[in-house]
Amino acid sequence: MTTANDPHALTPLRRARERFLTGLPLPDDVPADVAAAWRRARFFGVPHDLTEPADPAPPAGSALLTAARPVLERLAPPLSTGQSAVVLTDERLRVLWSGGNTPHDERYPDLSEQRVGHNSAALALRSRSRAEVHGPEHFLDLWQDVSAVSVPVLAPENGRVLGTVTVTSGLCAERSPHPGAALAEATVAAVEAELLTRSRTAERVLLDAYQRAAARPGAAVVALDGRNRLLTEAAAGLLPPSALEALEALEAREAREAREAREALERSAPSNWPEAQTGQDKPHPPHGPHGSLGPTAPHAPHGPNGPYRSDLSERPDPPAGSHEPDRAAEPGPATHPLELPDAAGTAWITQVCHDGAVIGVVAVIEPPVGLPARPVRPPRVALAGHSVPWRHATSRAAELASTHEPLLLTGERGTGKTFLARELLAARGEPAPLVVDAAQRPAADAIHGWAGPSADGRSGTAAPAPDRPLLLRHAEQLAPAEVAALNSLLDAYPHPHPRPPLLVTYTPGTPPGPCLQRLLDSLAARSVALPALRERPDDIRELLAELTPRPAPGEPPLTWSLDALHALERHAWPGNVAELAQLVRALAERRRATGPVRRAELPDHVRERPPARSLSPMEHAERTAILEALHSHGGNKARTAAALGIARATLYRKLRAYRV
C-alpha cells in the first residue's frame, strides 16, 4: 500500500479512517485503494469493532495443509519465542494453521474481506503477488497497530492460487519491505517445493497404474486426473470427444465425492479443529494394500467374463472378447462400468488412490459387442495450438461434426473458421465441400440445392451434388430472402430425405436483423465460437512452425529470435491467424538477412506496442477473474459473461480495456 514507506502518513490516515467510520467524507489525499478497501468492508457489513469472530466449519482434508505442515512445524519453535506470527490460509482465506505471537493475538478462522475487511492475505490473493497492509489500512480496530505481509501459494502444475502465507508483527510501516517478507517468501517457496514433490509422486502413481493397465497389446486404456490425460493408441482411435468428456466428468465427480466423504469422516473425528491447528494426525479412509479405497467406490461388479479384477498391483482384467480364465476379485480399489455416449462402448473404471485420496481414474475400454472399432480421427487443424481455448473449441467442433446435423462456426475474421470446417469434413471422410461465400455471390441456388428437390422440382445450377457438403461462408452477408429460405429449411429439419452436411460460418459485427438472429438462435445449440488469437498467445510459436513456408533448396529455414517472439505474443492481432500468416509470408518472401528474425525486422505496429496503463488492485482482480472464467468456459464469451453475471457487451468492453 502507499503508506508503507512513510510512517508519518499513518497519522492522517488514522484520522481519515475515523472520519470514514463516522460517516464523514474522506480527504482527497487518502489512497484510492485504501478507500476502496474500507468501502468494501462497509458494503459487506463488517463491524469495525469485531471481537467475537464467526466460527465457520473448519476446512478438512486440505492438500495444502498436508504439504505445508512439515515446513510450518519447523517454524513453530522459533516463532513461539518472538513477536511474530505465521498464518496459512486456503484459497478461500480460511485459516488452516497459525503459530507464533503478536501484540494482539486475536485469531480469526476466516480472513476473507467479507468476514474481517481489508487485510494483506485478501490483497495477496487478489493480486497474486506479495502484499503488505499496515495499521490503519486495516478495517478492524484490533489490527490498527499490526503490520502484515502475505505471499500467495501457487500450484506448481498450473499456477492456480492455492492459499496464502502471512507473517504478522507489531506496527513497522517505517521499514520496507516488511521485516517478515523474507520469511513469508521462503516459507511459500518451501511449501511450493513440497507441493511439486507430492504432485510428481501422485502423477507417478497414476502413470504406473496406466502402464499396468496398458501392458496388454492393443488395450484401449485412458488415465485421467483432472490435469493430465493419457491414452493408448487403441483408445485414441476408438473414443470420440464426447466419450472423453464423459470420462473426464466421471473423474471429477468421483474425486469430489471421495473428497466430501473424507471431509465428513474427518469432521466426525473429535477435536478436528485443534488438530488442524497443531498438526496432529487425522484419520484416513480405509485403504487396501495398494492404495486407499475411495470411500464412495461401489463394490466391484462382475464383468462379462466373471468378476472384474480390481487390484491395481497387476493389470485389470481384459474386457469381453479375451479368453483368460475367470479370477476372483482381490482386495483393492473397486471397479465399475460406465456406458459411454455415441455407442463408443463400455469403460471399466478403477479409482487410483494415493495418500488416502483419490487422485484419478484408469478406464479400460470395451468396444460395443458385435461392432468393429470405428476410428475417430480428430481434425488435424494445421492451424495448430494447444491452448485451453483452442483445444476446447476444436474438440467441441469435432464432436458436433460427428453427426450430419448443421454446424455453425463463429468468430472474428481470420480465426480459421473456414479452414476448420474443411478439416472437420475431411476428418469424416466427406468429399470436398461446395464453398459458397455470401459476401461474393448469391447463395440462394446453393441453399435450395442443399435442400434437395422441392415440390415444384426447382433445382439451381449451382446446387451441390446429393452427397456433397455445403460450406456457407459469411452468413452475416446473406440476403434476407436467403436467410428466410434457410430458416424454413432448418425448421423442417430433420428432412425425410437425407441431406449432405451443412456448415455455416458467421463473423459477428453489426447487430443482426430479426431474420438473421432467428437463424443464429436455431443453430446456437450446435455452434462453436473460435477464440481470437489474442486470447491464445501461447499458440503463437506452434502457429509459426505451421505457417512458415518451406525454404527453397539450399536456403536456411525461417527462425525467430526470442525478442521477436515476445513481440508477436504481445501483439493484439486484430486480423487473427490470417494477419499472422500474412506477416510470415511477407517476411519469407522479402527477407534478405540471415539468422533468426529480429524484433527490428517486424512491422512497426507489431514491434511497438503502446504501453498499457497500470491497473489498480481491483482491476487486477477483475482481470484475473475474467481470464479464469474464459479458460473455464473454453474461450466462449457468451457463457463467460453469463457466469460472471454481466452483459456480453460489458465483457467485450472489459476485454478491450484490459488488453485481453
For each residue, the residues with C-beta under 8 A, 3 or more apart:
1: 4 31 33 34 132 133 134 137
2: 9 31 33 34
3: 6 9 10 13 31 34 134 137 173
4: 1 132 134 173 176 178
5: 173 176
6: 3 9 10 173 174
7: 10 173 174
8: 11
9: 2 3 6 12 13 173
10: 3 6 7 13 14 134 135 136 171 173
11: 8 14 15
12: 9 15 16 27 29
13: 3 9 10 16 17 30 34 135 136 137
14: 10 11 17 18 135 136 144
15: 11 12 18 19
16: 12 13 19 20 26 27 30 136
17: 13 14 20 21 38 136
18: 14 15 21 22
19: 15 16 22 24 25 26 27
20: 16 17 23 24 26 35 38
21: 17 18 48
22: 18 19
23: 20
24: 19 20
25: 19
26: 16 19 20 30 35
27: 12 16 19 30
28:
29: 12
30: 13 16 26 27 34 35
31: 1 2 3 34 35
32: 35 36 616
33: 1 2 36 37 616 617 618
34: 1 2 3 13 30 31 37 38 118 137
35: 20 26 30 31 32 38 39
36: 32 33 39 40 616 618
37: 33 34 40 41 113 117 118 123 137 139
38: 17 20 34 35 41 42 117 118 139
39: 35 36 42 43
40: 36 37 43 44 113 117 118
41: 37 38 44 46 48 113 117 118 139
42: 38 39 45 46
43: 39 40
44: 40 41 113 114 117
45: 42
46: 41 42 50 113 114 115 116 117 139 140
47: 50
48: 21 41 117 139 140 141
49: 140 141
50: 46 47 53 116 140 141 142
51: 106 142
52:
53: 50 106 107 108 109 110 115 116
54: 109 110 115
55: 109
56: 94 109 110
57: 267
58: 94 109 272 273 276
59: 62 65 90 92 94 96 276
60: 262 263 266 267 272 276 282
61: 259 262 263 266 282 357
62: 59 65 66 90 96 276
63: 66 67 195 198 357
64: 67 68 88 90 96 153 162 163 191 195
65: 59 62 68 69 88 90 96 97 276
66: 62 63 69 198 355
67: 63 64 70 191 194 195 198
68: 64 65 71 72 88 96 97 153 165 191 194
69: 65 66 72 73 97 279
70: 67 73 74 194
71: 68 74 75 187 190 191 194
72: 68 69 75 76 86 88 97 99 187 279
73: 69 70 76 279
74: 70 71 77
75: 71 72 78 79 86 99 100 183 187
76: 72 73 79 80 99 100
77: 74 80 81
78: 75 81 82
79: 75 76 82 84 85 86 99 100 101
80: 76 77 99 100 101
81: 77 78
82: 78 79 100 101
83: 101 102 103 169 170
84: 79 100 101 102 167 168 169 180 183
85: 79 98 99 100 101 102 105 167 168 169
86: 72 75 79 98 99 100 165 166 167 183 184 187
87: 95 97 98 111 121 165 166 168
88: 64 65 68 72 95 96 97 98 163 164 165 166
89: 92 93 94 95 96 111 121 163 164 166
90: 59 62 64 65 93 94 96 162 163
91: 125 160 161 162 163
92: 59 89 110 112
93: 89 90 110 111 112 121 122 125 163 164
94: 56 58 59 89 90 109 110 111 112
95: 87 88 89 98 107 108 109 110 111
96: 59 62 64 65 68 88 89 90 163 276
97: 65 68 69 72 87 88 276 277 279
98: 85 86 87 88 95 107 277
99: 72 75 76 79 80 85 86
100: 75 76 79 80 82 84 85 86 168
101: 79 80 82 83 84 85 105
102: 83 84 85 105 146 168 169 170
103: 83 145 146 170
104: 142 143 145 146
105: 85 101 102
106: 51 53 142
107: 53 95 98
108: 53 95 111 115 116
109: 53 54 55 56 58 94 95 273
110: 53 54 56 92 93 94 95 115 116
111: 87 89 93 94 95 108 115 116 119 121 122 166
112: 92 93 94 115 116 122
113: 37 40 41 44 46 116 117 118 119 122
114: 44 46
115: 46 53 54 108 110 111 112
116: 46 50 53 108 110 111 112 113 119 139 140
117: 37 38 40 41 44 46 48 113 138 139 140
118: 34 37 38 40 41 113 122 123 133 137 138 139
119: 111 113 116 122 123 133 138 143 148 150
120: 123 124 131 132 133 148 149 150 166
121: 87 89 93 111 124 125 148 150 164 166
122: 93 111 112 113 118 119 125 126
123: 37 118 119 120 126 127 131 133 150 617
124: 120 121 127 128 129 130 131 150 151 152 164 166
125: 91 93 121 122 128 150 152 161 164
126: 122 123 617 618 620 621 624
127: 123 124 131 617 620 621
128: 124 125 152 154 161 620 624
129: 124 152
130: 124 149 150 151 177 181 184 185
131: 120 123 124 127 149 150
132: 1 4 120 147 148 149 150 176 177 178 181
133: 1 118 119 120 123 137 138 147 148
134: 1 3 4 10 137 147 148 171 172 173
135: 10 13 14 138 143 144 145 146 147 171 173
136: 10 13 14 16 17 144
137: 1 3 13 34 37 118 133 134
138: 117 118 119 133 135 143 144 146
139: 37 38 41 46 48 116 117 118 143
140: 46 48 49 50 116 117 143 144
141: 48 49 50 144
142: 50 51 104 106 146
143: 104 119 135 138 139 140 146 148
144: 14 135 136 138 140 141
145: 103 104 135 170 171
146: 102 103 104 135 138 142 143 168 169 170 171
147: 132 133 134 135 168 169 170 171 172 173 178
148: 119 120 121 132 133 134 143 166 167 168 169 178
149: 120 130 131 132 166 167 177 178 180 181 184
150: 119 120 121 123 124 125 130 131 132 164 165 166 167 184
151: 124 130 164 165 166 181 184 185 187 188
152: 124 125 128 129 161 163 164 188
153: 64 68 161 162 163 164 165 188 191 192 195
154: 128 159 160 161 162 192
155: 158 159 160 161 162 195 199
156: 192 195 196 199
157: 199 227
158: 155 227
159: 154 155
160: 91 154 155
161: 91 125 128 152 153 154 155 164
162: 64 90 91 153 154 155 195
163: 64 88 89 90 91 93 96 152 153
164: 88 89 93 121 124 125 150 151 152 153 161
165: 68 86 87 88 150 151 153 184 187 188 191
166: 86 87 88 89 111 120 121 124 148 149 150 151 184
167: 84 85 86 148 149 150 178 180 181 183 184 187
168: 84 85 87 100 102 146 147 148 180
169: 83 84 85 102 146 147 148 172 178 179 180
170: 83 102 103 145 146 147
171: 10 134 135 145 146 147
172: 134 147 169 175 178 179
173: 3 4 5 6 7 9 10 134 135 147
174: 6 7
175: 172 178 179
176: 4 5 132
177: 130 132 149 181
178: 4 132 147 148 149 167 169 172 175 181 184
179: 169 172 175
180: 84 149 167 168 169 183 184
181: 130 132 149 151 167 177 178 184 185
182: 185 186
183: 75 84 86 167 180 186 187
184: 86 130 149 150 151 165 166 167 178 180 181 187 188
185: 130 151 181 182 188 189
186: 182 183 189 190
187: 71 72 75 86 151 165 167 183 184 190 191
188: 151 152 153 165 184 185 191 192
189: 185 186 192 193
190: 71 186 187 193 194
191: 64 67 68 71 153 165 187 188 194 195
192: 153 154 156 188 189 195 196
193: 189 190 196 197
194: 67 68 70 71 190 191 197 198
195: 63 64 67 153 155 156 162 191 192 198 199
196: 156 192 193 199 200
197: 193 194 200 201
198: 63 66 67 194 195 201 202 355
199: 155 156 157 195 196 202 203
200: 196 197 203 204
201: 197 198 204 205 354
202: 198 199 205 206 225 354 355 359
203: 199 200 206 207 225 228
204: 200 201 207 208
205: 201 202 208 209 291 352 354 359
206: 202 203 209 210 223 225 228 230 352 359 360 362
207: 203 204 210 211 223 230
208: 204 205 211 212
209: 205 206 212 213 223 312 350 352 360 362
210: 206 207 213 214 221 223 230 362
211: 207 208 214 215
212: 208 209 215 312 313 314 315
213: 209 210 219 221 223 312 315 316 350 362 364
214: 210 211 219 221 232 315
215: 211 212 219 315
216: 219 315 318
217:
218: 234
219: 213 214 215 216 232 234 315 318 364
220: 232 234 235 238 239 364 365 366 367 373
221: 210 213 214 230 231 232 234 235 362 363 364 365
222: 229 230 231 232 235 239 244 247 347 362 363 365
223: 206 207 209 210 213 228 229 230 352 360 361 362 363
224: 228 229 230 247 248 251 360 361 363
225: 202 203 206 228 251 352 359 360 361
226: 248 251 252 255 360
227: 157 158
228: 203 206 223 224 225 360
229: 222 223 224 244 248
230: 206 207 210 221 222 223 224
231: 221 222 235 236 239
232: 214 219 220 221 222 235 236
233: 236 237
234: 218 219 220 221 237 238 365 373
235: 220 221 222 231 232 238 239 365
236: 231 232 233 239
237: 233 234 373 375 376 377
238: 220 234 235 344 345 365 367 373 374 375 376
239: 220 222 231 235 236 243 244 247 340 344 365 376
240: 243 244 341 342 344 376 398 399 402
241: 244 245 376 378 395 396 398 399 402
242: 245 246 340 341 342 344 399 402
243: 239 240 246 247 340 341 342 344 345 347
244: 222 229 239 240 241 247 248 395
245: 241 242 248 249 395 399
246: 242 243 249 250 338 340 341
247: 222 224 239 243 244 250 251 338 340 347 361 363
248: 224 226 229 244 245 251 252
249: 245 246 252 253
250: 246 247 253 254 338 349 361
251: 224 225 226 247 248 254 255 360 361
252: 226 248 249 255 256
253: 249 250 256 257
254: 250 251 257 258 294 296 297 349 351 358 361
255: 226 251 252 258 259 358 359 360
256: 252 253 259 260
257: 253 254 260 261 294 295 296
258: 254 255 261 262 285 294 295 296 297 351 357 358
259: 61 255 256 262 263 357 358
260: 256 257 263 264
261: 257 258 264 265 285 294 295 296
262: 60 61 258 259 265 266 284 285 295 356 357
263: 60 61 259 260 266 267
264: 260 261 267 268
265: 261 262 268 269 283 285 295
266: 60 61 262 263 269 272 282 283
267: 57 60 263 264 272
268: 264 265
269: 265 266 272 275 282 283
270:
271: 274 275
272: 58 60 266 267 269 275 276 282
273: 58 109 276 277
274: 271 277 278 280
275: 269 271 272 278 279 280 281 282
276: 58 59 60 62 65 96 97 272 273 282
277: 97 98 273 274
278: 274 275
279: 69 72 73 97 275
280: 274 275
281: 275
282: 60 61 266 269 272 275 276
283: 265 266 269
284: 262 287 292 356
285: 258 261 262 265 292 293 294 295 356
286: 292 293
287: 284 291 292 293 353 356
288: 291 292 293 311 331 332 333
289: 313 331 332
290: 311 312 313 332 333
291: 205 287 288 312 332 333 352 353 354
292: 284 285 286 287 288 353 354 355 356 357 358
293: 285 286 287 288 297 332 333 334 351 353
294: 254 257 258 261 285 297 333 334 351 353 358
295: 257 258 261 262 265 285
296: 254 257 258 261
297: 254 258 293 294 333 334 336 351
298: 301 334 336
299: 334
300: 307 308 309 310 329 334 335 336
301: 298 308 335 336 337
302: 306 307 308
303: 306 307 308 317 319 320 337 348
304: 319 320 366
305: 317 318 320 322 324 326
306: 302 303 317 326 327
307: 300 302 303 326 327 328 329
308: 300 301 302 303 316 317 329 335 348
309: 300 314 316 317 327 329 330 335
310: 300 316 329 330 332 333 334 335 350
311: 288 290 314 329 330 331 332 333
312: 209 212 213 290 291 316 332 333 350 352 362
313: 212 289 290 332
314: 212 309 311
315: 212 213 214 215 216 219
316: 213 308 309 310 312 335 348 350 362 364
317: 303 305 306 308 309 322 324 327 348
318: 216 219 305 321 322 324 364
319: 303 304 322 346 348 364 365 366 367
320: 303 304 305 366 369
321: 318 366
322: 305 317 318 319
323:
324: 305 317 318 327
325:
326: 305 306 307
327: 306 307 309 317 324
328: 307
329: 300 307 308 309 310 311
330: 309 310 311
331: 288 289 311
332: 288 289 290 291 293 310 311 312 313
333: 288 290 291 293 294 297 310 311 312 350 351 352 353
334: 293 294 297 298 299 300 310 350 351
335: 300 301 308 309 310 316 348 349 350
336: 297 298 300 301 348 349
337: 301 303 346 347 348 349
338: 246 247 250 346 347 348 349 363
339: 346
340: 239 242 243 246 247 343 344 345 346 347 365
341: 240 242 243 246 344
342: 240 242 243 402
343: 340 368 371
344: 238 239 240 242 243 340 341 365 368
345: 238 243 340 365 366 367 368
346: 319 337 338 339 340 365 366 368
347: 222 243 247 337 338 340 363 364 365 366
348: 303 308 316 317 319 335 336 337 338 363 364 365 366
349: 250 254 335 336 337 338 361 362 363
350: 209 213 310 312 316 333 334 335 361 362 363 364
351: 254 258 293 294 297 333 334 358 360 361
352: 205 206 209 223 225 291 312 333 358 359 360 361 362
353: 287 291 292 293 294 333 356 357 358 359
354: 201 202 205 291 292 357 359
355: 66 198 202 292
356: 262 284 285 287 292 353
357: 61 63 258 259 262 292 353 354
358: 254 255 258 259 292 294 351 352 353 361
359: 202 205 206 225 255 352 353 354
360: 206 209 223 224 225 226 228 251 255 351 352
361: 223 224 225 247 250 251 254 349 350 351 352 358
362: 206 209 210 213 221 222 223 312 316 349 350 352
363: 221 222 223 224 247 338 347 348 349 350
364: 213 219 220 221 316 318 319 347 348 350
365: 220 221 222 234 235 238 239 319 340 344 345 346 347 348
366: 220 304 319 320 321 345 346 347 348
367: 220 238 319 345 371 372 373
368: 343 344 345 346 371
369: 320
370:
371: 343 367 368 374
372: 367
373: 220 234 237 238 367
374: 238 371
375: 237 238
376: 237 238 239 240 241 402
377: 237 427
378: 241 394 395 398 427
379: 394 397 398 420 423 424 426 427
380: 423 426 427
381: 384 385 394 416 419 420 423
382: 419 423 546
383: 416 419 420 543 546 547 577
384: 381 539 542 543 545 546
385: 381 390 391 536 538 539 542 543
386: 390 391 538 539 542
387: 390 391 531 536 538 539
388: 391 392 631 634 635
389: 392 393 531 535 536 630 631 634 635
390: 385 386 387 393 394 530 531 536 539 635
391: 385 386 387 388 394 395
392: 388 389 395 396 634 635
393: 389 390 396 397 528 529 530 531 634 635
394: 378 379 381 390 391 397 398 420
395: 241 244 245 378 391 392 398 399
396: 241 392 393 399 400 528 634
397: 379 393 394 400 401 407 409 420 424 528
398: 240 241 378 379 394 395 401 402 424 427
399: 240 241 242 245 395 396 402
400: 396 397 403 405 407 526 528
401: 397 398 407 424 425 427 428 501 503
402: 240 241 242 342 376 398 399 428
403: 400
404: 498 499 500 501
405: 400 493 494 526
406: 490 493 501 502 503 504 523 526
407: 397 400 401 421 424 501 502 503 504 523 526 527 528
408: 475 503 504 505 506 520 523 524 526 527 528
409: 397 417 420 421 503 504 505 506 527 528 530
410: 417 505 506 507 508 527 528 529 530
411: 415 416 417 507 529 530 531 532 576
412: 415 507 508 532 576
413: 507 575 576 578
414: 533 575 576 577 578 579
415: 411 412 530 531 532 533 576 577
416: 381 383 411 419 420 530 576 577
417: 409 410 411 420 421 473 505 507 530
418: 421 422 435 471 473 505
419: 381 382 383 416 422 423
420: 379 381 383 394 397 409 416 417 423 424 530
421: 407 409 417 418 424 425 433 471 503 505
422: 418 419 425 426 433 471
423: 379 380 381 382 419 420 426 427
424: 379 397 398 401 407 420 421 427 428 503
425: 401 421 422 428 430 432 433 469 471 501 503
426: 379 380 422 423 429 430
427: 377 378 379 380 398 401 423 424
428: 401 402 424 425 501
429: 426
430: 425 426 433 469 500 501
431: 467 468 469
432: 425 468
433: 421 422 425 430 464 468 469 470 471 501 503
434: 446 462 464 468 469 470 471
435: 418 471 473
436: 441 443 446 462 470 471 472 473
437: 440 441 473 474
438: 441 442 443 472 473 474 475 476 477 478 479 482
439: 473 474 477
440: 437
441: 436 437 438
442: 438 445 479 482
443: 436 438 446 447 472 478 479 482
444: 447 448 460 479 481 482 485
445: 442 448 449 460 461 462 463
446: 434 436 443 449 450 460 462 463 464 470 472
447: 443 444 450 451 470 472 482 485 486 489
448: 444 445 451 454 458 459 460 463 485
449: 445 446 452 459 460 462 463 464 470
450: 446 447 463 464 470 489 499 500 502
451: 447 448 454 489 495 499
452: 449 466 495 497 499
453: 457 458 459
454: 448 451 457 458 459
455:
456:
457: 453 454
458: 448 453 454
459: 448 449 453 454 463
460: 444 445 446 448 449 463
461: 445
462: 434 436 445 446 449
463: 445 446 448 449 450 459 460
464: 433 434 446 449 450 468 469 470 500
465: 468 500
466: 452 500
467: 431 500
468: 431 432 433 434 464 465 500
469: 425 430 431 433 434 464 500 501 502 503
470: 433 434 436 446 447 449 450 464 500 501 502 503
471: 418 421 422 425 433 434 435 436 503 505
472: 436 438 443 446 447 475 478 502 503 504 505
473: 417 418 435 436 437 438 439 505
474: 437 438 439 477 478 505 506 507
475: 408 438 472 478 483 504 505 506 516 519 520
476: 438 506 507 508 509 510 512 516
477: 438 439 474
478: 438 443 472 474 475 482 483 486 516
479: 438 442 443 444 482 483
480: 483 484 513 515
481: 444 484 485
482: 438 442 443 444 447 478 479 485 486
483: 475 478 479 480 486 487 515 516 519
484: 480 481 487 488 515
485: 444 447 448 481 482 488 489
486: 447 478 482 483 489 490 519
487: 483 484 490 491 515 518 519 522
488: 484 485 491 492
489: 447 450 451 485 486 492 493 495
490: 406 486 487 493 519 522 523
491: 487 488 522
492: 488 489 495
493: 405 406 489 490
494: 405
495: 451 452 489 492 498 499
496:
497: 452
498: 404 495
499: 404 450 451 452 495 502
500: 404 430 450 464 465 466 467 468 469 470
501: 401 404 406 407 425 428 430 433 469 470
502: 406 407 450 469 470 472 499
503: 401 406 407 408 409 421 424 425 433 469 470 471 472
504: 406 407 408 409 472 475 523
505: 408 409 410 417 418 421 471 472 473 474 475
506: 408 409 410 474 475 476 520
507: 410 411 412 413 417 474 476
508: 410 412 476
509: 476
510: 476
511:
512: 476 516 517 520
513: 480 516 517
514: 517 518
515: 480 483 484 487 518 519
516: 475 476 478 483 512 513 519 520
517: 512 513 514 520 521
518: 487 514 515 521 522
519: 475 483 486 487 490 515 516 522 523
520: 408 475 506 512 516 517 523 524 527
521: 517 518 524
522: 487 490 491 518 519
523: 406 407 408 490 504 519 520 526 527
524: 408 520 521 527
525:
526: 400 405 406 407 408 523
527: 407 408 409 410 520 523 524
528: 393 396 397 400 407 408 409 410
529: 393 410 411 635 636 637 638
530: 390 393 409 410 411 415 416 417 420
531: 387 389 390 393 411 415 535 536 635
532: 411 412 415 535 536 573 576
533: 414 415 536 537 539 540 543 573 576 577 579 580
534: 537 571 572 573 576 660
535: 389 531 532 630 635 660
536: 385 387 389 390 531 532 533 539 635
537: 533 534 540 569 570
538: 385 386 387 541 569
539: 384 385 386 387 390 533 536 542 543
540: 533 537 543 544 565 568 569 580
541: 538 544 545 560 565
542: 384 385 386 539 545 546
543: 383 384 385 533 539 540 546 547 577 580
544: 540 541 547 548 560 565 568 580 584
545: 384 541 542 548
546: 382 383 384 542 543
547: 383 543 544 577 580 581 584 585
548: 544 545 557 558 584 588
549: 558 584 585 588
550: 557
551: 555 556 557 558
552: 555
553:
554:
555: 551 552
556: 551 559 594
557: 548 550 551
558: 548 549 551 584 587 588 591 597
559: 556 595 596 597
560: 541 544 564 565 568 596 597
561: 564 565 596 597 598 599
562: 565 566
563: 566 567 598 599
564: 560 561 567 568 596 597 598 599 601 602
565: 540 541 544 560 561 562 568 569
566: 562 563 569 570 599
567: 563 564 570 571 599 602 606 607 609
568: 540 544 560 564 565 571 580 602 606
569: 537 538 540 565 566
570: 537 566 567 609
571: 534 567 568 605 606 609
572: 534 609 659
573: 532 533 534 576 577 579 580
574: 579
575: 413 414 578 579 580 582
576: 411 412 413 414 415 416 532 533 534 573 579 580
577: 383 414 415 416 533 543 547 573 580 581
578: 413 414 575 581 582
579: 414 533 573 574 575 576 582 583
580: 533 540 543 544 547 568 573 575 576 577 583 584
581: 547 577 578 584 585
582: 575 578 579 585 586
583: 579 580 586 587 602 603 606
584: 544 547 548 549 558 580 581 587 588
585: 547 549 581 582 588 589
586: 582 583 589 590
587: 558 583 584 590 591 597 601
588: 548 549 558 584 585 591
589: 585 586
590: 586 587
591: 558 587 588 597 601
592:
593: 598 601
594: 556
595: 559 598
596: 559 560 561 564
597: 558 559 560 561 564 587 591 601 602
598: 561 563 564 593 595 601
599: 561 563 564 566 567 602 607
600: 607
601: 564 587 591 593 597 598
602: 564 567 568 583 597 599 606 607
603: 583 606 607
604: 607 608
605: 571 608
606: 567 568 571 583 602 603 609
607: 567 599 600 602 603 604
608: 604 605
609: 567 570 571 572 606
610:
611:
612: 659
613:
614:
615: 619 620 623 658
616: 32 33 36 619 620
617: 33 123 126 127 620 621
618: 33 36 126 621 622
619: 615 616 622 623 658
620: 126 127 128 615 616 617 623 624
621: 126 127 617 618 624 625
622: 618 619 625 626 654 658
623: 615 619 620 626 627 654 658 660
624: 126 128 620 621 627 628
625: 621 622 628 629 644
626: 622 623 629 630 640 644 651 654 655 658 660
627: 623 624 630 631 660
628: 624 625 631 632
629: 625 626 632 633 640 643 644
630: 389 535 626 627 633 635 637 640 660
631: 388 389 627 628 634 635
632: 628 629 640 643
633: 629 630 636 639 640 643
634: 388 389 392 393 396 631
635: 388 389 390 392 393 529 531 535 536 630 631
636: 529 633 639 640
637: 529 630 640 641 648 651 652 655
638: 529 641 642 648
639: 633 636 642 643
640: 626 629 630 632 633 636 637 643 644 651
641: 637 638 644 646 647 648 650 651
642: 638 639 645
643: 629 632 633 639 640
644: 625 626 629 640 641 651
645: 642
646: 641 650 651 654
647: 641 650 651
648: 637 638 641 651 652
649: 652 653
650: 641 646 647 653 654
651: 626 637 640 641 644 646 647 648 654 655
652: 637 648 649 655 656
653: 649 650 656 657
654: 622 623 626 646 650 651 657 658 660
655: 626 637 651 652 658 660
656: 652 653 659
657: 653 654
658: 615 619 622 623 626 654 655
659: 572 612 656
660: 534 535 623 626 627 630 654 655
